[in-house]
Amino acid sequence: MTDLIEVTSRKQSALATLLEQMEVPAMRKDVTNKSNVRWLMRNLAVKNKNHPMFEVTFDLCKWLLKEGA
């Protein structure tokens, strides 16, 4: 269980770093809040679909919703 928490924390940190480079409302950058991650899944592509790290960012969101602690 500790490993999952550690991996989740690292992925949240990576996601937060990626979001700093993208057009995302400040209130939605708190990726410890699952409702924000769900919002990102629905809306991230609107202004960021051409960002070079979009796919990586989207995959992190998917992992956090599915596997995250």
Backbone as CSV, one residue per row, in Angstrom:
resi,resn,N_x,N_y,N_z,CA_x,CA_y,CA_z,C_x,C_y,C_z
1,MET,0.828,-1.203,0.000,0.000,0.000,0.000,0.861,1.250,0.000
2,THR,1.969,1.207,0.751,2.858,2.364,0.814,3.425,2.674,-0.563
3,ASP,3.733,1.630,-1.339,4.266,1.848,-2.681,3.253,2.572,-3.555
4,LEU,1.986,2.213,-3.474,0.950,2.862,-4.258,0.832,4.332,-3.866
5,ILE,0.906,4.612,-2.591,0.824,6.001,-2.127,2.021,6.799,-2.645
6,GLU,3.201,6.196,-2.606,4.401,6.873,-3.090,4.328,7.121,-4.600
7,VAL,3.913,6.114,-5.345,3.787,6.253,-6.802,2.733,7.305,-7.137
8,THR,1.621,7.279,-6.423,0.564,8.262,-6.644,1.090,9.671,-6.399
9,SER,1.821,9.848,-5.318,2.379,11.152,-4.993,3.337,11.641,-6.078
10,ARG,4.156,10.751,-6.581,5.100,11.130,-7.649,4.364,11.490,-8.934
11,LYS,3.347,10.732,-9.258,2.582,11.026,-10.479,1.798,12.330,-10.333
12,GLN,1.282,12.606,-9.153,0.601,13.882,-8.912,1.571,15.037,-9.076
13,SER,2.772,14.871,-8.569,3.792,15.912,-8.694,4.153,16.145,-10.162
14,ALA,4.329,15.060,-10.907,4.645,15.173,-12.331,3.507,15.858,-13.081
15,LEU,2.286,15.481,-12.764,1.126,16.094,-13.413,1.052,17.583,-13.102
16,ALA,1.269,17.948,-11.857,1.229,19.363,-11.471,2.283,20.163,-12.237
17,THR,3.464,19.586,-12.413,4.528,20.257,-13.166,4.121,20.458,-14.627
18,LEU,3.540,19.435,-15.219,3.089,19.543,-16.611,1.982,20.580,-16.756
19,LEU,1.070,20.627,-15.802,-0.049,21.571,-15.892,0.412,23.016,-15.811
20,GLU,1.554,23.262,-15.165,2.085,24.625,-15.092,2.427,25.158,-16.480
21,GLN,2.693,24.274,-17.424,3.060,24.663,-18.790,1.842,24.772,-19.705
22,MET,0.674,24.470,-19.180,-0.533,24.425,-20.013,-1.550,25.465,-19.568
23,GLU,-2.525,25.682,-20.430,-3.612,26.601,-20.110,-4.686,25.853,-19.335
24,VAL,-4.618,25.992,-18.012,-5.559,25.340,-17.101,-5.875,26.341,-15.995
25,PRO,-7.149,26.491,-15.624,-7.483,27.402,-14.516,-6.745,27.007,-13.238
26,ALA,-6.293,28.007,-12.501,-5.518,27.765,-11.279,-6.260,26.853,-10.307
27,MET,-7.558,27.032,-10.189,-8.318,26.221,-9.231,-8.366,24.738,-9.606
28,ARG,-8.054,24.412,-10.858,-8.087,23.015,-11.321,-6.712,22.349,-11.283
29,LYS,-5.702,23.082,-10.840,-4.345,22.534,-10.805,-4.061,21.724,-9.549
30,ASP,-4.989,21.684,-8.607,-4.826,20.865,-7.406,-5.183,19.424,-7.766
31,VAL,-4.177,18.653,-8.135,-4.423,17.295,-8.634,-4.581,16.273,-7.517
32,THR,-4.543,16.717,-6.262,-4.855,15.809,-5.157,-6.362,15.663,-4.999
33,ASN,-7.103,16.530,-5.651,-8.564,16.514,-5.615,-9.070,15.743,-6.843
34,LYS,-9.705,14.599,-6.614,-10.147,13.754,-7.749,-11.139,14.466,-8.667
35,SER,-11.942,15.363,-8.123,-12.885,16.069,-9.001,-12.126,16.957,-9.986
36,ASN,-10.983,17.492,-9.589,-10.169,18.273,-10.519,-9.565,17.385,-11.598
37,VAL,-9.152,16.191,-11.227,-8.583,15.268,-12.216,-9.676,14.840,-13.204
38,ARG,-10.894,14.601,-12.703,-12.005,14.290,-13.607,-12.280,15.468,-14.548
39,TRP,-12.224,16.679,-14.017,-12.431,17.882,-14.836,-11.361,17.949,-15.924
40,LEU,-10.116,17.666,-15.544,-9.021,17.686,-16.520,-9.252,16.663,-17.625
41,MET,-9.748,15.486,-17.276,-10.033,14.461,-18.284,-11.030,14.973,-19.323
42,ARG,-12.014,15.726,-18.852,-13.042,16.238,-19.765,-12.582,17.472,-20.541
43,ASN,-11.744,18.307,-19.948,-11.508,19.635,-20.513,-10.079,19.963,-20.929
44,LEU,-9.117,19.126,-20.601,-7.719,19.450,-20.883,-7.460,19.698,-22.366
45,ALA,-8.096,18.937,-23.223,-7.839,19.043,-24.665,-8.359,20.339,-25.276
46,VAL,-9.292,21.006,-24.627,-9.907,22.201,-25.214,-8.859,23.221,-25.654
47,LYS,-7.924,23.551,-24.777,-6.905,24.546,-25.122,-5.494,23.963,-25.196
48,ASN,-5.367,22.657,-24.983,-4.025,22.075,-24.894,-3.782,20.876,-25.797
49,LYS,-4.705,20.585,-26.701,-4.561,19.364,-27.505,-3.318,19.362,-28.388
50,ASN,-2.775,20.533,-28.698,-1.574,20.609,-29.535,-0.290,20.735,-28.714
51,HIS,-0.413,20.731,-27.403,0.769,20.819,-26.543,1.582,19.529,-26.705
52,PRO,2.910,19.640,-26.808,3.721,18.436,-27.030,3.611,17.383,-25.914
53,MET,3.231,17.785,-24.720,3.125,16.839,-23.607,1.673,16.502,-23.264
54,PHE,0.754,16.796,-24.175,-0.661,16.547,-23.900,-0.937,15.076,-23.606
55,GLU,-0.434,14.174,-24.443,-0.719,12.743,-24.267,-0.197,12.231,-22.927
56,VAL,1.002,12.638,-22.557,1.584,12.219,-21.276,0.721,12.730,-20.125
57,THR,0.318,13.982,-20.222,-0.510,14.597,-19.183,-1.849,13.876,-19.069
58,PHE,-2.467,13.593,-20.189,-3.755,12.901,-20.211,-3.623,11.493,-19.620
59,ASP,-2.526,10.806,-19.965,-2.295,9.458,-19.429,-2.106,9.487,-17.911
60,LEU,-1.436,10.506,-17.396,-1.289,10.639,-15.945,-2.650,10.826,-15.285
61,CYS,-3.506,11.632,-15.883,-4.855,11.832,-15.351,-5.608,10.498,-15.314
62,LYS,-5.524,9.746,-16.400,-6.204,8.449,-16.459,-5.692,7.519,-15.366
63,TRP,-4.383,7.467,-15.201,-3.808,6.577,-14.182,-4.278,6.991,-12.801
64,LEU,-4.247,8.292,-12.512,-4.651,8.761,-11.178,-6.105,8.415,-10.880
65,LEU,-6.964,8.497,-11.871,-8.368,8.158,-11.637,-8.571,6.655,-11.453
66,LYS,-7.820,5.870,-12.202,-8.008,4.426,-12.169,-7.257,3.758,-11.017
67,GLU,-5.998,4.114,-10.831,-5.126,3.399,-9.898,-4.772,4.198,-8.645
68,GLY,-4.857,5.516,-8.721,-4.362,6.379,-7.640,-4.982,6.114,-6.288
69,ALA,-4.179,6.334,-5.274,-4.637,6.096,-3.892,-5.541,7.207,-3.418
